[in-house]
Amino acid sequence: MSGVKDKVTSDSASNNEDKVKVGVATKDGQLGFLFTRGGLREGAGRKSTGVTKKVSLTLSEDVWQEIEQACADQNASRSQVFRNIIEAHFVKESKES
């Protein structure tokens, strides 16, 4: 994708303000979208909380219900609840060592 260049598209060919550049490859190999003014800024966007790895988890229906209840109680996503549980476990484990 590093060879991908930008392409300018517009709903209105006569109005330059509507033009959007698409297909701009970023350093991560992701595609970005830019308006004709400005550009991608280093450090812009949501900050990373760590490395993302996809996992599949099989739990009983009762445990899933408890997790969903924890999400509602904490007003948090499932990922945040799992992250909190796992981090708490490893912090506790390192204190016991």
Protein Blocks (a to p, Z undefined) as FASTA:
>chain_A
ZZpccddddfblklmklpccehiacfkopacdddfehcddehiajddfbdcddddddddf
klmmmmmmmmmmnopafklmmmmmmmmmmmmmmmmZZ
